[in-house]
């Protein structure tokens, strides 16, 4: 009401602000999401229809904002939606990449990358804010003086902010995502040094502006390139200046020098993985060098301000920056990191005198094989909370990867299981199902997904079972038409849609799925008249351009597909589709049409997964390992309502001790041997019989992810899937139980937990009145 709005305006400067720092925001399209959150979709659809146009055609014209690789970047996007919906004073901060994740073309079975020129036709959702442009410094040297350290002779790059509005769902709240773009200052390279070559100096402006040119296309892999470190510091330095400006503005009117004692009561900064870790030494630099706080005071404030989310336990993904690179690019920050490390190691030596090995393990600086800064260690030491993204992952962090740190400060480590926004991942992508649910339990579930539990009362309701089945069939027929248009293949819409879409990585085990396809194919050929439950297997995802094995996996799947799809004996029983250029807008099409969701990573490798949650919410059943959030999905829905198979974390650990011998499985499982022999002998690549020798060599000799060890149980589990699919009523009942159990996996729940347990802010479901009803000012908050 009126006075609520006034209260909000009056307390705006007093409320704590949350800053979500991420190198990736995988936003997808904005038009339909904006209409839904503003409650304007039906009105807009009708208006466009009156003009003789089709809203869906218009929606298809919008480019995806592909400023992310996969899970981590899409999580940030879901979090922005939930933070706005929960009425938090929250800001997303990142980089406005000129080129997002590459567009993937499949050419004769191989991935080919094309630049994603997503801004070619402009971006109507962003507003440039040149009046808030800020300088960011690089290189230079540190000068010691009696006033303290000074970072001098630096090169300056300007950070231009672009603001994108983030509307909450039906609550008249609009938050901001601020993305920085790099600009060269006008005097760039036009110094006495370069006096003669004006033309070259202007051309060299590109060097500075390259910082925000392109997203690094690696998922779960660290590439220690100077340009990437520049990107990481660029977003951090610009964002912290913005945060300091806002904090000081909120202090306007108080007398004397600004006190930073209340900083952690006004500011919470969440680090989305270690990518923005330089924020920790940067805030220390601002406090100590610029604001002249003493070290201990600054350090206490810094620790209370930051919290760190870990996203992976894969060692190749952990950021370890060479000291030499930091020394050149950010000399003052390296000094600060050394000082942080000194204080940290002093504490450990006091607690564990003579335990040199523990000191070596816990240091921020790794000495073996060239000195490197371990950014995860920096984040743990510089934050007051560290969290994993699913219960199993958070436990692995505490007992394994960061065990030394959790023994030191057990209270610092928390779990925050990931979630997805039900606005995009149900209302937007699956309106048929969303409407059916609303008819059954009302519309409140959209903001309180736990209410889906009410669907359990309808699990035996014949009419509801029929309706759920019908919605899925409609979605499958619509997606079949899309596939037939795009891929010129004939799809059997009554076949089981078996879908495996995510980034291509050995740990995600697309190869295991591929072996199942080959096994099904061999069974059909061996006994063409035997009953077979028809399947359309859909695999999609991008491989990092430099990841050779991932690219070979794509080629293998497409090669197997070629053979399977052309074999007249197989006919319409089995089809294999490689879904080209998988991205947010394509996920919105395929997920609602899926019957079976593949979540088959080796136990202990997928930190959480979020695709698993999207499929569950949209009426697919899951075949999966006890990994990531699959464990909690099984907990919520009942293990008997998922197809769980394979080794558990404990089994994998035991096998690591005893040794994994791929050859034993190959020799003892005839169908596995047959499939591998076919791949090896060139059955699927007759023109290049040796084509897949790298793949089979890996599977036999250095498969870190133990594909063969889970093969037999996977095949058996897939047989159970086919058996249940033959009974549509029982299948659909299981689907309803899954949907009813998916409420925990709303990002609204995740963000509520962050807000109360990490950031110290309270979510609100108050709907603030729109500006036209408030009669108060222009509704502008401090930008």
N, C-alpha and C positions, 0 to 999 in steps of 0.2 A: 504494500500500500504506500501512500504518500510519505508517511513518516519513516517507513523502512528505507525508502529511496534517499531521504534526507540523511538518515543515519549512515547509510552506505557512503554518501558523498563526504560527510564529515569525518568518517573513520578511514577514508581511502588512504590518506597519508599515514595513518596509524597501523594499517593492516600489514602483516608480514607478506612479502612478495616471494614467489617461488620462481627460480630461474632454471629451466631445463636446457642444459648445454649438450648439443649433439652435433657431430660432423655430418649426420644424415637425418633427413626428414622425408620419408617415402610417402608423399601425400596422395599420389594418383590424381584423379579429376576432382574438381571443386564444385561444379554447377549443381549437380543433383544433391550433394551433401548439404549445400547451403540452403537449397529450397526446403529440404526435409527439416533441418534444424530450425529454420525460420517459420515452419508451418505453412509454407507457400506452395507446396508441390502441386496440389490439385488445382489451385487457382492458375498457376503458370501453365500446367498441361492444357487446361481449358482455353486459356488465352491464345496459346500457340496453335491449338486446334482450330480456333475461330479464324485464324489467319491462313488456314489451309495448310498448315505445316504439322510435322510430327516431332514431338519433343525428343523422342529417342534418337532421331536422325541428328538433331542439334547436339545432343549429349555426346554422340559418337564423334563429333568434329573436334571436341576438346582434346588437347594433348595431355598425357599424364605428366605431372610434375614428378619425374623419376629421380629425385635427389637422394636416393638410397639404394643399397644393394639387396636387402632382404629383411629378415626379421628385426634387426636392431633399428633400422630406419623406419620400418612400418610401425614398430612399437611406439616410437617417438610420436608418430602421427596420431595413433590411437590415443596416446596419453594426452595430447593437446585437446582432442575432442572431449575427453572425460574431464580434464581440468576445467574447461570452460563450462561444461554441463554441471559440474559440482560447484560452480561459482567461486573458484579459487582465483586469487590475483596472481596469475601465472603467465610467464612469457617463455616461448620457445626461441632459442638463439642458435643460429647455424650459418652456413655459407650458401649464398645464391650462386650455385654452379651454373655456368653458361651452358655446359653440356652435362647432362645427367647420366644415368646408367645407359650403356650403349644399347642400340637396337640390335636384336639378334636376327640374322637371316640364316636359314638352313639351306646350304647349297651342296648338291649331291651328298647329302648326309652329314656334312661338316658345318660347324658353327662359323659364321662370318660376322664380324662386328661392323656396325655403322655408327657414326656419331649421332647423338641424340640432340638435334638442334631444336630443343623444345620452345625456345623463345623467338623462333623465326617470325611468327605472326604476332609477337607481343604477348604479354600476360595481363589480362584484365583484372586479376585479383590482387595485384601488388600495387603499392604506392611508394614511389621513391621518396626518401626523406633527406635531401641534400643538406638541410639545415642542421642535421645531427651527425654529419660526417665527422670522422675521428681519425687521428694519426696513429699508425702502428709502426714501431721501430724494429729494425733488424741489424745484425752485424755490429760494427763499432767495437769499442773497448771500454774497460772499466777504469775509472780514475779514482784513486783513493785520496780523500782530503779530510780535514778535521771535522767537516760537516757530515762525513760518511761517504759511502760509495756513490759515484756518479757514472751513469752509462752514457758515453759521449761518442761523437763522430758516427752516428748511426745513419742508415738509409731509411727513409720514410716512405711508407705506402699508406694511402688514405683508404678508410673503410666507409663505404656508402651503404647506409641501411635501406632495405626495402621491406615494408610492412605488409603482411597478409593477415586479414581478419580471420579469427577462429571463433565462429559462433557456437555458443552452447545450445543444447537441445531445448527449444521452447521456453527459455528462461530470460530472454532479452539481455543476456550477457554476451559481450564480444571481447575475446582476448586477442593478443597479438603474437604472431610469429615474425620475428625480425631476422632477416637474412642479410649478411654483409657481402658486398661486392667490392673487389679491389680496384682502386683508381690510382694512377700515378699523379703526384702533385705537379702543378704546372711548371715548376722550376726543375723538374726531374732531369738529371743529367746535363742541365744547362748551366754548369758551373764554369769557373775560369779554366778548369782542366779540359773541358770539352769545347773550348771557345769557338773553334772553327766549324765544327760539324753539326750545324743546327738540324739538318734533315735526319741524320743518324740518331741524334738525341731524341727527336720526336718519335722515330720508329722504335727506339729502345723503351719507350713507355710500356710497350707490350710485356717486357720482362716483369715489371711490377704487377701488371694487370693479369698476368698468367696465374696468379695465386688462386683466383676464384674461377679459373677457366673450366676445370673438369673434375668430376668425381672419380676418385680411385676405385676401380671396379673389383676390389678384393673383398670376399666375404670369409671371415674366419681365417685370415692370413695377413701377417705383418710384412710390409715391404718398406725397408728403411730409407726412403728417398727424401732428399732435402726439400723438394717441393711439398711433399706431404707434411713434413714438420712445419714448414712455413704456413700451410693451411691451418694446422692445429693451433699454432700460436696466434695467427691472424684473428681467428674467431674469438679466442680467449681474451686477447688484449683489448679488442674493440668492445666486447661484451662487458668486461669488468669496468671500463671507463663509463659505460652507460649505467651500470649498477651503482657506481660511486656517485655519479651525477644525481640519480634519483634519490639515493640515500641522503645526500647533502641538501637536496631540495626539501625533503621531508623535515629537515632540521632548521629550515629558514625561520627566523624569528627568535631562535634561542641565542643568547649572548655568548661572547667569548669564542675560543677556538672550538671547532667541531669535535665532539667526543665520539669515538667509535665503540664505546663500551656496549651500546645497544645494537651494534651491527648484526650480530647473530639473531637478535629478536626481530629484526626487520627484513633480513635477507636469508634465504635458503638457496643453495646452489646444488643441483643434482648433476653429477658427471655421468653421462651415458657411455659406459665403458671408459677406458683410459685415454681415448682420443683427445678429450679436452683436459688432460691431466696438468698441462702447463699452467692452468688457472691457479694451481696451488702456489708455485713459486712466483707467479705474476702478482697475485694478491699480496704476498709477502713483500715483493719489491715495492708495490704501491704504498703499503703501510709503513715500511721501514725507510725507504729512500725518499719518498715524496712527502708522506704525511708525518714523517719523523717520529713514529712510535718506536718504543724500545722492542727488541727482538721477542722477548718472552710474551709481552702483551699481544703483539701482532700474531704470534704463533697460536696463542690460546684462542683468539678471535677467529683465525683462519680455520682451525680444526673444528670449531663449533659451527662454521658456516657450510662446509662442504660435506656431501655424502656421495658415495661411489657405488655404482652398480656394475658388477662383473657379469659378462655375457658369455664367457667361454672358458673351458679348461684345456683346450688344445694348445700345446706348447708353441706351435708355429704361429699362433695368433697373438701371443703376448708381445706387447710393444717393448722393445729394448733398444733405446736410441744410443748410437755411438757417442762417447764423450767428446771426441774430436769434432763431430758435427755441431753439437751444442756449443762448444767452445767458440766456434767460428760464428754461428748464427745468433746465439743468445748468451753471450759471455757472462752477463750478470746473473742470469737464471741458473747457469751451471754453478756459480759460486754459492747461490742460495740453496740449491739442492745439496751441495757438499755440506753446508752448515746444518741443514735439516738432518742429513744423514749422521753427522757427528753427534748431535744431541740424541738422536734415536739410538745409535750404537752405544753411547754412554749409558743410557738407561738399561740396555740389555746386559752390558758388562757388569753393571751394579747388581743386577738380579741373577745373572749366570756367570760369575767370574770364572775365567779359565775355559769356558765353553766356546773355543774359537770357531768350531764348526757351525754352531748356531749363529754366531755373529756374522760369519761369512754368508750363510744361507739367508739371513734376514736383512743384509745390507741393501740399500737402494742402488749401490754400485756393484755390478758384477765384474769380477776381475778376469775370469777365464776367457781366453780367446778375444782379447781386445776389451778395453773398459767400456761398459755400457750402463745406461741408467735403466733400471727395471721400473717401468711406469706404474705397474700394478702395486709394487711396494710403496712407491711415492703416494699413490692414492689412498692406500690403507693407512699409512702413517699420518697423512694430512686430512683425514676425514673422521667424523664422529660416528658415522654409520657406514658399514659395508654390507651390501646385500647381493644374494644370488637371485635367480629369476624363476626357480621352482624348488620345491622342498628337497628333492633328491640332489639337485645342483648345489643348493646352499649347504647341504650336509657334506658333499664332496669338497667344497671350498674349505669348510671348517676342519675336516679330518684329514685332508690330503694336501691340496695345492697351497693353501695358506695356513697350514696347521700351526706353525710356529707363532704366527700372529694371533690366531684365535686362542691359543694357550695363554698368551700374554694379556689379551683383552677380550675375553669371551663375550662380554656384553655388547661389543661393537658390531658383532655379526648377526644379521637378520635374514629372513626370507621374505621376498615379495613375489609371489607367483604372478607371472605375466597374465595379461588379459587382452581382449579385443573390444572395440567399440561396437555395440549392437546396432548403432545407427547405420553405419556403412555396411556392417557384415550381416545384417538381417533386413532391416527396413529398406535400405537402398537396393541391395542385390537380390533380395528374395521377397518382394512385396506380397506374393501369393501366400507364402507361409506366414509372414508377419500378420497378415489380415486374418488368416485362419486362427492363429493363436489369439489375436485380439478379440475375435468373436467368442472364443472359448473362455478366456480369463480376463478380458478387459485390456485397456491400453497401458496401464500403469507399469507393466513389466519392462517397457522400453527404458525407463529410468531406474528400475529395480529388478534386475534380471533374475534374482533369486525367486521371484514369483512364478517362474516357469515350472517350479516344483508342483504347482497346482495341476499341471498336465498329467501327473501320475494318476489322477482320478479318472482320466479318460482313456487309459491304456487298453481297456477292454470294450470301449464304446465303438460299436461297428461303424456308425456314421463318421466318427472322427478318424478312425483308421482308414476308411475309404477316402476321406478328404485329404489326409496327409499323403496317402499313396498317389492321389490324383495330382496334387501340387508338384510332387517329385516327377511324375510322368510328364506333366506340362513343361517343366524346366528342362527335362532331358530332350524333349522334342524340339524345343526352342534352340538348345545348344547343338543338337544334331543338324538343324538347318544351318547354323553358323559354320559348323565343321564342313558340311557338304559344300557350302559356298566357298570357304577359304581353302580347303584341301582337296576338293573334287574327289572325295571318297564317299562310298555309300555306307551309312551308319545304320545299324539296327538299334532303334531307340528302346526296344524291350530287352536288349542285352544289358548285363551288369556293367555300369560305368565304374571302372577300377582306375583311380586317379592318383598319380604320384607327381605333385608339382612343388618345387622348391629349388633353391640353388643346387647346382650339380657339385657334389663333393664326395670323396671316398667314404667319409664317415656317415653320410646319409644313405649310403648303400643302394643307390639306383641299380648297381650291378646285381644285387640279390633279386630285385624285381625282374631284371632282365633274364636271370637264370630261371625264374618261375615261368616267364613267357615261353622260353625255349622248351621247358619241361612240358607245358600244356600243349605246345605245338607237336612235340614228339609223341605225346599220348594220342592226339587226334590222328596223326599219320599212322600210328601203329594199329589203331582200332577205329577207323572212320565211322563205323556204324554204332559204336557205343554212345550212350547218352552223354551229352556234354552241355553244361550250363554256359550259354554264349556270353562272351565278355568283349567289351571295348576297353583296351588298356590305353590310358592317356598318360604320357609322361612329358613333363615340360620343365624348363628351368635354364638359367644361363650359367655358363662356366666362365670363371675369371680368364681373361685373354691369355695369360701366361701359364695357365694350369694345364699342362699337357695331358695328364691322366684324365682330367674331367672332360677334355675335348674328345679324347678317345672313347670315353664312356658314351657320349652323345652319338658318335659315329657308330658304335656297336649297336646301340638301341635302334637307330635308323636303319642299319643294315639288316638286323633281325626283322624289323618291320617290313622292309622290302620283300623278304622271302616269305614271311607269314601272310602278308596281305595279297600276294600274287598266287598263292598255292590254291588250286581249284579244289583240292581235297578238304581244305579248311573251310572254304566258302565264307559264310557269315558267322561262323562259330566264334572266330577269334580275329580281332582287328587290333593293330598297334598304331597309335597316332603319336607323333612327336609334336607337341604344342609349341609352335614357334613364338619367340619373343614374349615369354611369360612375364607379366607385369601386373600392377594393381588392377587395372581396368579389365584384364583378362581373367584374373582371379575372381572378380565379381561375376563373371559369366560361367566359369567352369564349376565353382564350388557348389552353387545351388543345384547343379545337375548331377552331382556325384552320388553314387551308391556306396562305394568303398574307398576309404581314405587310407593311404599308405604312409605309416609313420614308423620306419623300420631301421632307424639308426642303431649302431652298437650301443648297448646299455652303458651309460656314463659319458656319452659324447655330446648329445644334444642338450644344451643347457635347459631349454624349456620347450621351444617350438611354439608357434602361435597359429600356424595353418591348421594344426590338429584341432584347435578350438573352433576355428571357423567352420570346418567340415562338420563337427559335432553339432553346432548350433543350427546348421542348415540341413540336417536330416540324413547325414551319411553315417555308416558304421565304420569303425576303425579297426584295421589290422595293424598291430604295433608291438614294439618291445616295451619293457618296463624302463623307459627312459624319459627324462624331462617331465613335462606336464602330463604325459600319458599316464604316469603313475597316479596322479591326482584325479585324472579323468576316470580311471578305473575305480578309484576310491569313491568318487561321487556317484557313478552310474552302476557300480557293481562289476567286478571282473567278468562275471558271466554274461555281461551285455557288451563286451568288447572281445576282439579276437587277439588275445595276448599270447605271444610266443617268445621263444628264444632265451638266451642266457640273461640272467640278472647281473647287476653290478658285481655281486660277490663271485659269480661264476667266471666273469671276465677277469677279475683280479686273480682268482685261483689259476686260471689258464695262463696268465702272464707269468706266474711263478713257475708252473709246470712246463710251460712252453706250448705254443700253438703249432701243430703239425698239419698243414693243409693236406698233404699227401694222403694221410690216413683216411680223411673224409672222402677224398677222390677215389681211393681204391675200394672203399667199403660201401659207397652209395652209387649203384649202377646208373640211375638217372642223372646224377650230378656228373659222373664220368662221361656219359654220352654227350651232355650239353657242352662241357668244357672241350671235349675232343672235337666237336663240331666247330666251335669258335676257333680253336687252335688250327684245324686242318684247312680252314678257308671255306667251309660250307656256307657261311654267310658273307664271304668276300672272295668268290671264285676267281676274280681277276687279280686279286692280291692276297694269296693264301697266307702270307706272313703278317697281314695288316694288324692283327690283334695280339701279336706275340708279347708286346709290352704289357698288355692287360693280363694275359694268362700268367706271364712271368711274375707279375706283382701278386696275383692271387695265390700262387704257389710259394713264393719265396719271401715276400715282405708285405703281407697284407696286415696292416696294423688293426684293421677293423673286422677281421675274422669272419668273412662272408660265408665260407664253407661250414663253419661251426654252427651257424643258425639255419643252414639251408633246409635240412630235413624237417625240423620243427615248423619252419615257414610254409613248406609245401603242405604239411598235414593241416596247418591252420587254414590255409587257402582252400583245402578240401571242405573244411567245416563251413567256410564262407559260402561256397557254391551250394552246399547242401541246404543251408538256411534260405538262400535266395530263391530256391524252388518253392518255398512256402511263403508267399507274399504277405499273408496275414501275420505270421510270426515274425517275419523280417520287420514289418512296419511297426509292430508292437515294440520291438527292440529299439527301433528308431525313435519312437515317442519317449521311451525311457531315457534315451541319450539326450534328447532335446530338453527334457524335464530336469536333467542333471547338469546342464551346461551353465547354469546361472553364476556359479563361482567364477567363471572365466570371462566375466565382463571387466573391461579396464576401469569401469567405475568403482568396482570393488578394489582392484589393485591400487588405484589412485587414492581412494579413501584410506587405505592402509599406509601408503606413503605419507599422506597428509597428517595423519594422527600419530604415527609411530616414528617418522623421520623428520618431517618439516615443521611440526608443531603448529599446524593451521587447521581450522575447522571447515569442513565442507558445509555448504548450505543448499537447501532445496527451495529457498525463497526465489520467487520470480520477481525480478525488479521491474517496475512499470516502464513501458516504453517512453522515450523522451517527450512524445507528443501529449502524454498524460501527466507528466511530472510537473511541467511548468517551471522547471529549474534549469537555468543556465543552458549551455549547449551540450551537456552530457559528456564533455571532454575530460578524460582522465589525463594525468601526467604522462606524456609519451616517453 
